[in-house]
Structure formats: C-alpha cells, structure tokens
Amino acid sequence: MLFFLQSRLSSAASFWPRALIANPLKVNMQTKLWTIIACAALPVLNGCGGSSAPPPPAVAFNCAAIKDFSLANLSVIRADRVEANTAKPADPFSGAPVGEYLPAHCVVEGAINARTGKAFSMNPATFTVSQVDASYAIGFELRLPKDWNGRFFFQGGGGLDGLLRQAVGVFDPQQGAAANALARGFAVVSTDAGHRGTSAFDGNFGADAQARIDYAYNAVDQVTLKSKDIVQRYYGKQPDKSYFVGCSNGGRQAMLASQRFASHFDGIVAGDPGFNLMNAVSNTLTDVLAVAAIVPPGATTPLGPDLGKAFSQADRALIGSAIVGRCDVKGRDNLADGIISDPQACDFNPQAHIPTCTGANDGTCLSVGQKGALAAMTSGGKTSQGAPLYSDYFYDAGFGSASWSIWKLDGIPVPLSPALTLSLGLNQIAGMDGPGKVFSTPANPGFSPFAFNPDADPAKFAEFGKLANATSTDLSAYKSRGGKLIMYNGNSDPLFSSKDIVRYHSALSAANGGDASSFARLFLVPGMAHCSGGPATDGFDPLTAIQTWVEQGTAPEVIVAKAGPFTPWPGRTRPLCAHPKVAVYKGTGSVEDASNFSCQ
Ligand code: CA
C-alpha cells in the first residue's frame, strides 16, 4: 500500500516530453542564425565590428528572436511575448490569478543538457519498483521585462523540486506571487532543478546520478550562467546586480550560492533554509517515530499509524496556549501580545507547564505520552544512545497552529484510492520518497519512514549531504566581492529549526573575527512556521532590504513586518530585528504599530 501512495505522488509519467527537447541539428542551425543576428544587433559586445547597427532586440521587444539564440547545451523551447495588462501572477498552490497585472515581458522556457537517464518506476499491479529510461534536462523559465531595471533575480525552488514554477520573483512570505520582482522590473528565472516530477515530493529522479547532482547544486549554477547569457544577448549587457531569493529548499540553494558560487550573486536572501538538509531529514523521521509511538491503539491507516490521531484539535490548541502563557512576557519581551519576542528566554517545559491527564483527555491536559512526544520533537531527534541527529527547537506560539501540525501530524489530503483519502503530515509524505530514493546512497526505493533507524540510516545520507548540504562558514569569496546575505527563519518552523540557524550564524560570526554583520545578518520571525503562516507578522520585504544593502551600503537593522488576515491581529506590524536583538515595546503607543517597538 505504501508503494501505491508513492505512485500517486510520484508517477514517472510526467518526465520531460521528448518532443520538447530540440535536436542537435536544430541547435546547429540556430548557431548560424544567431551569428547573423548577433553581428547585426550587438556589434561591440560580440566583436563583430561596425558602429551603426540597429538597436538590440530588447528595444524592439522582440521575444521571438530569443528562440534563435544559440548557446551551448541549451534549447530554447519557447520565447513568447506577454503584453502589459494581460496576465496576472498565478498563486503557486491554487494556480489562481493573484495581485496586479504583470508588466510587458518575454517569457522564455529553456532546457539545459537534455539527455536520457534513469528513473524509478513502480508497477501498479505488483508494487515492484524498477528502473526505466527517462528524459531529463535542467529546465528553467526566464521572464525578461520590456522595461528592465538592469537587475537579475533567481527565484529559488522548494521540496524535491521537479516543478517549473512561474518565474515572477516571489519574495514576500505572506504575499506570495502577488508581490513580485518582475513587476519591479527585474529579469527573473526559476528552475525545476534538473528533473520533472508529479509533485515536489516525487523522488523518482533519485535513480539518476546526474539528476541528483543537478538537484543538489548544479542547476543553480547552470541556470544562472545560461540565463545571464540570454540576458546579455537580449538586453546587450550583463545585469548590473544579481539577487537570489528563496525559502526552504530555495533557502538551501541560496546559502549554497553564497558558499560555492560566490561570483553569481551580489545579494542573497535565504528563508527558512534547509542548509543542514541531511540532518534535518533525519530529524523529521524521528518526529514520525515519536508521534507514531503515541497514536491510540487501533488508529491505523494503510500506511501505518494514523499520526493525525496523536493529538486532538483541543490538545494542539492547549499546547499553543500553554507555551504563550509561559513565555509571552519573558526576558527582553515586555508585552503580553501573543508573540514570543525573546525565544531564547523561554523556559517552557511540557512536563511542568501542562497538566497531566488523570482521567479523560478533555482538552485541559495531555497524557504522559503526549508530553513525551512533544518534548522529544522539540529537543530534536537522537540516536538510541542519545546523540543529537540535528538540533533542538525553540518553544514558540505557532506550535498550536495548523501551520505547525501540517508537518508534524496531518493536514494534507492524499487520495489513496477512489474510496479512501488520508490526511497525512508533510513529515510523513516527505519521508516517503526523499530519504530512500534520493538521499540514500545506494538508493533504497522501498524505504518507509516508519522503519527509519536513527542509528544506521543517517550515515546513508552522508554521501548526498556532501553534494547538497550548505553548512560551510567559509563565505570569504562572497564577502570579498561585496556580497550580502540576509537569512530569516520562523521560530515555529517545524522543519528547519531557528536554533540551528542561530548556531550557524554564531559559527559564521566566529569565522569572521566574531562579527559577520558587515555582510551577513539573520532575522528570526516569532510565531512563523515554515516559510509563512502561524500567529506571526509574516508579511515583509527582504528584497528591498537586500537591495538597499547591496546598492546603497545600508545594512538592515530592522525589517518591518505585517500580520496577515488569518492571524488574531490582522494588520499588526512589528520590527523584525537583526539577531541577536529582539523587538521590545517602548511602553507607550498602540501595540499594533511597529513604530512603538525598538530592537534591543
Ligand atoms: Ca510578547
């Protein structure tokens, strides 16, 4: 049955249609054609001589010309003109149009290094997994505005990638695509990271060594190089400044760029980054085990224990309110506002601060087992000998929210059959394909999260970690070229711990004489879950912050953030403070207004 679900999530049927990949003959013809166009349009830059050539294609808004660009190992699949006021950004989850109309631009789809490789595939009758031939390429979408501001924006991916997301330049955790860099005049690129899947949890590409490398780091490098080549040819110049903004796996790609591809970007924003990816993966699997151990008898699904039954809705609300009750006013946090501003001062302990049920669990208490599971998840996964696999977590106000439990417990409906839909946690879903098919060396496509062995399995992730982890504190090349890095993390992120990135920030500081603030700053977001959501002020603009730092030399001390419509206090604003400072109420004025808070 486990394999059946995997097939629903991970069918190999949607790999690159071969018809979309141009053949070598066509590339050769494009090479000749481009030689003619290049010498006509860009005489100086291409060394073709002459000084009275027609204006470059950008002036003519000639998107179709991009189809004839010839770049080694690259096929331009489409290059279409999008007129102003005809298209809106699509919400990445629902696909519905959001926000304002996009400006006039070209939308380019490209494929780098198209090839045939291997993929896992399951026989739906026998549930046997085999390897089949599959088409691969590093796919990207590049949008080039008619009125270009001279800047380049790489929009990071998420999960196991495998989706070609609309390249509009998402940067605001709360606004999503509705606030976008394309509207500000940036040239924006996104990538599928080297494979196509049925979802961002589809790990069938793990059968292919090159596809693993592309996902781990190579797509970020190749897509940056190729899309800058297209920018050069289309606009006649390289970008004045280049930015990378991503969250989750996109945050990992962002940190990886700062460590390994120092020349590609001037400003990088890494949100809730999975930089310590392999250790974090082990931790999500120990979460699954911790919750599975307290599922009530009989509460099972065809996939194992029903994790969603471990805590009732009342239990979840109790956890959130107990944490807030203990830590809302603590340390530097001097205001009872439902926001735990100073998480390092929070001394919440479920054993001491939540009543233990003596009779029925009526929403005012937790069982001993539930308290143990909550404590285990928050102290982080460990081996049987008690050695930490990853990191502990702050106790935070978002623990009571659906944005937290959607990972740890349940919340994602998965149609198992026409008659049966399960509500699964993202930890469980993420644990099905990633660890076995992609992260393990050698691959283990039959892996089940319920069979995770915390003593033996983490070592199997080590080889892939060498490719994918972004834990280096050697940013010397990036720093010396003037690069700036903004990191942010939700304190209620159930996946990537704020404590872990605080630890990284400290190590980065130590590697830079005790202070890395001249080029790298961290902003913790109280209440925010993974990349958005939770009782938080999760609406903010790190793009303007990084641009101001890169282009005007003003380092961000504060990023003002706004609470969204699904919080208890829509419209509330707060300063997000450069770590280790936190927001402190000045004592007078509206508690809904960031201007009445300072960073201390
Ligand atoms: Ca508070």
Boltz pocket constraint, residues with backbone or C-beta under 6 A from the ligand:
constraints:
  - pocket:
      binder: B
      contacts: [[A, 327], [A, 328], [A, 329], [A, 333], [A, 334], [A, 335], [A, 336], [A, 337], [A, 338], [A, 339], [A, 340], [A, 341]]
      max_distance: 6.0
